């Protein structure tokens, strides 16, 4: 392969990364078929690989790809129309053509991307299917990239995406922008998928790596897109703020030996100030909308407390505890209570944290959750109940599926004689 071909391939990959979402979204609006839309987009991509190596990248590559995809769509519908007409009974009047007027169609509008997000996160799909389909169609990731991010087999992810597209077709899911309560619910579903992708990248649930930065980066990109498409939604800005601020700590979350470094032990000079500034700006936009607070805005406000503290000891834990109290009201969740226990334990002493944790433990819903045992161990250690703490750290190490986190928890248990 020559240098020119390699440069052309890189150019195609870059264009695809930036244009594929809008291309597929526009084609779904025109064809009303998510599977066909992706096939047409892929056909256009193949054509770009073949033609741009000789002619170079056009001035408007997105429009070029859309024009090619439209032509392929017309060919597809003409073949289907020909077959349909051949099956018409002889003597019957020729029915009206079923070929959409692609020539008159607007190439794409930004609303199409939001529509596509709503479709890929439709409640008819399972959470796993929503994640895979969103990363595939909205994120533009390949099946192999998605599989690598979630430590899954390529074939399994491919089948999940195929089944998701089939489910949307069979359920006759409309390519629309819902309103009212349905819009709020669908928007929450989209944000939930983005948040899930980020969290899997930020603290991998399994495998040898503590983090998977590629997933974090993709989640942040999707959050930024969503905030641009839904500028009047405080939670969209809150989600962007939360992910930007959390991601700012990435470089400080591991030591030179690759082992995890806990928040209070991190070298804050390694935090990414640009991401923090972006996050605080997004949080400011959410606050200016003057709407009832939601879980992402509150979590972003908590993250901002950490980001604004130059040193760990400067952290306003009283405010953080108060924000967690608010979060427990707007988004009641046992995992939130675990984090609230950390905040109360740090702000008001370990016994206060253990008091928050006690009902969560009694409920039993997080019996297999390693962070419950880890947090309890830390609170017990601070309360001087060291042998109980040692047992909790050991139990947490047994429960986690992440090798790096297991090493950290085992080391914390061994520190206690």
N, C-alpha and C positions, 0 to 999 in steps of 0.2 A: 504493500500500500504506500503510495507516494505521500509527500508532505501535504500537497494540495488536497488530497482525498481525506487525510486525517483532519486537516483544518475544517474542511467542509462538514465532516461528521460531527466535529465539536460544535460547529455553528448550528447544525440541525438540532443537536441535543439541547443547546442553549435556547433556541427559539421554541422548541417543543416544551421546554420547562416553563417558559413564560406565556405561551399562547394556547397550550392544549386545553386548559380548563375552559376558556372562553369559546374555543373552537367546538369542543364537545357540547358545551351548554347551548350554544346557538343551534347546533345540529339536532339536539334533543327537542328544542322548541319547534324546529321545522318538520322533523320526522315523527315526533311523538313516540320514539322507540329508543330507549337508552342503549340497548345492545347494538342496534344498527348505527346509532350515532358514533359509538366508539369505533366500530369497524370502519366507518367512513373516514374518521379522523386518522386511523392507523393507515388506511390506504393513501391519504394525503401525505402522511409522514414518509411512507415508502417512496412516493413520487418525489418528494423533496430530496431524499437521499440520492436518488438517481439523477435528478436534474441540476441540483445546486452545485454538484461537484464540477460540472462543466460551465454552467452559466453564472455561478456565484449566487450569494444570498440576495434576494430581491429587496428593494427599498422598504416594502411593507410585507414582511414574511407572513404575518397573520392573515392578511387579506389574500395572499397567494394560496395559503393552505385552505382557507375557506372556499375560494373559487374552485379549487380542485375537488374538494369534498362535495361541493354542490353539484358539480358535473357527475361525480360518481353516484350521487344520490339520484339524479335524474335518470341515469342509466339503470340504476337498480329498480326504480319505480316503473320505468318503461318496460323492463323485462317482466316485472310482475303484472303490469297492465296487459301486455301481449298475451301472457299465459291465461289471464282471467278472461280476456275477450275470446280466446280460442275455445273456452269451455262454455261460452254462451250458446244457447240453443239457436239453430238456424232460423232466420226469419225474424228474430227479435231485434227491435231497434237498438242501435249502439248506445249504451248508457254513457252518462257523462264521465269524462276522464277522471281517474283517481290520482293523477300525478300532481303533486303539490306545485304551486308556482314559486319555484326557488329563485327565479330571476328577480321577482318582485320582493323577495324577503330581505329584511334588514340583516346585515351580516351578523352582528351580535350587539347586545347591550349589556351593561353591567348587571342589570336585574337578572339576566339569564344565569349568571354565576350563582347568585343567591338562590334562584329557583333550583339549580342543580344541587346545591348544598342541602336544601330542604328535601329533595328527592332521595339523595343518597343516605340521608339520615331519617328516612320515613319510618314511622312506628311499626309498619308491617314487617320490617327487617329486624333480625336479632342484633344485639350490640356488636357482636363479632363481624357480622355482615356489614353493618353500617361503617365500622372502622375500615375494613378492607376496601369497600366500594368507594368511600370518600377519599382514601389515599390514592386509589387507582384513578378515579375520574377527576376529582377536584385537585388532588395533590400532584397528579401526573407521574406517580411512582410506578415502576415496573413491578410485576408480580414477584420477581426475585428480590427487589429492594424491600418490599413489604414483608416478605417471608424472613429476610435477614433481620429486619428490625424487631420482629416478634418471635424469633427463633423457631420458625415453623417451616414446613416443607413447601417448596414452590408449588407442587401439585395440590396441596391442601388449600393454599391461598387462592390458586387459580380456580379451583372448584367452588370455593366460597364466593368469589366474585361472580362466577357464572350463575350460581344459584340465586344470588341476590338480584341480578339483572332479570332473571327469569321470574322471580317472585314479583318484582315491580311490574313486569308486563302482564302477568296473570292477574294481579290485583287491580290492573288498569289505573295505576297511580298517575294522577294528572301532573303536568309540568306547570305548576301554578305558584302564585304567591298567596298563601293563606292569610286570613285576616283575623282580628280579634283574638279570642282565646286560643284558637288553633295556631295562629302565628306565634304566640308566646310559647306554646308547648313545643312547636317544631323548632323554634330558635333555641330553646333550652336543649333539645336533642342534639342539634348541631354543636353547640358549645360543649355539651357533655362528651361528644366524640373527640373534639379537639383537645379537651382537657385530659381525656383518657390516654390519647396518643402521647401528649407531653409527659404525663406521669410515668408512662412505661419507659420513656427515654430518660427521664430524670432519675428515677430509682427503679431500675430493672427488677422485675419480680422473679426472674430466673436467669440462670446462666452464670458465666464467669465475670462479666463486666458490671461494674457499679452503675455506669450510665451508658446510654446509647444516644450520643449527641445528634445523630441524623434525625431521629424521631422528634427530639426537642425543636430542632430547627424547622422541620416541616410543620409542626404544631404552631410555632410562632408565626410562620408565614401565613398559615390558614387563619389564625386569630387576627392578624393585621388586615387580611382581605375582608374578613367578616366585619370588622369594625368600620372599614371604609364603606361597605355595602349597607350597613345598618347604623348610620351615624347617630340616630336618635335613640338607640338602645343603650342605656347605661351599662348593662351587663356585658355587652360586647366589648366596650372599652375596658370594663373591669377585668374581663378575661385576658385581653391583650396586656394590660398592666401587670396582672399576676404572673403571666408567663415570662414577660420581659425581665421582671425583677428577679424571679426565681432563677432564670437562666443566667443572670449576671454573675451568679456564684460558681458557675461550672468549673472554671479554672482552679478555684480554691477548694473544691470538694474532694480532691484526691491529693495525696502526698507524692513525693518523688518515687516512692515504692509502689504507687498505684492503690494504696489502701485508702478507704474512705476517711474523710476528715469531717467531724461533726460541726454544725453551724457555729457554736460558740468558740471553737478552736481554730476557725479558719483565718487565714491571713487576708484581711479585708482590703489590703492594697491590691490584691489580685482580682477583686471583683470588677466586672466590666462597667465602667461609669457611663458609657454610652447607652447600654441596655437599661441601666437604672434610670437615666434621664428619660429615655423613651417610655419606660414604665410609669414614672411619675407624671409625665405629660398625659399619658392615656388615663391615668387615675384622675387627673385634674379635669379632663373632658367629661368623664363619668360624673364627677361631683357637680359640674356646672349644669348638667341636665336637670338637676334638682328633682329627682324622682325617688320613689321608695327604694331603699337599699336592697340589693340582692346578694347572694352568696359569693359571687366572683368579686364584686366591689369590696365587700368586707374582707375577703381573703387578701385582696390586693393591698388594702389599707394595713393589714397585719404585716405583709411582706415589706411595705414601705417603712414601717417602724424599724425593721432590721436594717434596711438599706440606708436610712438616715443616720444610723448610729455609727460614728467613726470607730468606736471600740465596742467590744461585746458588753463591757460593763456600763456603757452609755445607753444601752437599750431600755426603752420605756416599757417595762414588763407590766406595769399596772394598766397602761393603755391597751396593751396587747390582750391582757386578761379580759378587759372590758369588751374589746372587739370580739373575742371568742364567745363571750356571753351573748352578744348580739347574733353572732353566727349560729349559735345553738338554737336561737329562736327562729331565724329565717330559714335555716336548713338543718333541722334536727337530724342527727346522724351519729351513730356510735363512734365512728372514726373522728368526727369533730370533737366529741367528748374526750377522746384520748389526747388530742392536741390541746384542748382546753385544760386538761389536767396538768400538762406540762407548763402552760402559761400561769395557772394559779399556783402551781408548786414553786415556780421561780419567783413570782411576784410576792406571794404571801407565806411561803414556807412549804416543805414537803408534805406535811400533814394535810394542808389545804388541797394539794394536788391529789393525794390519796383519797380524800373525801369525794372529789369529783369522779375519780376512777372507780370507786367501789360499786356504784349502781351499774356501771357498764359491765364490770366483771361479773356481777351477780346475774345480769340478764343472759349471759352466755352466748350472745350472738357473735362475739369476737374471740371465742375460745381458741381458735386456730390462727389468730392474727399475731404475728411475731412482734409487731410494734407495741401491742398492748403489754406483753411481757417485758419488752425492753424499757418502756416508759415506767412501768411499775418497778422494775429493777433499779432504775436511776433514782426514783423517788425514795425507795427504801434505803438505798445507799446514803442519800443525803440525810435521811432520818436516823442514820446510825444502825439500821437493822441489816447489817452487812451480809450475814449468812442467807437471809431471805433474798437479799438482792442478788447474791451469787447464783442462787437457784433459778431466779427469774431470767438472768442473762443466759444461763445455760439452756433454759427452755426456749428462749427467743432464738438462740442459735440453731436449735433443732427444728424450729418451725419455718425459718426463712428458706426460700428457694434460691437465694442469690449467694454465690460463693464468697464474694468480697464482704458482704454484710455478715455472713456467718463467721468469717475470720475475725471481724471487728468485735462481734458479740462474744465470741469465745475468748478473745484477748481481755475483754472487760471482766469476764467472769474470773479469769486467771489472776487478774490484778488483786482480787480479794483473797487474802490468805485463808 
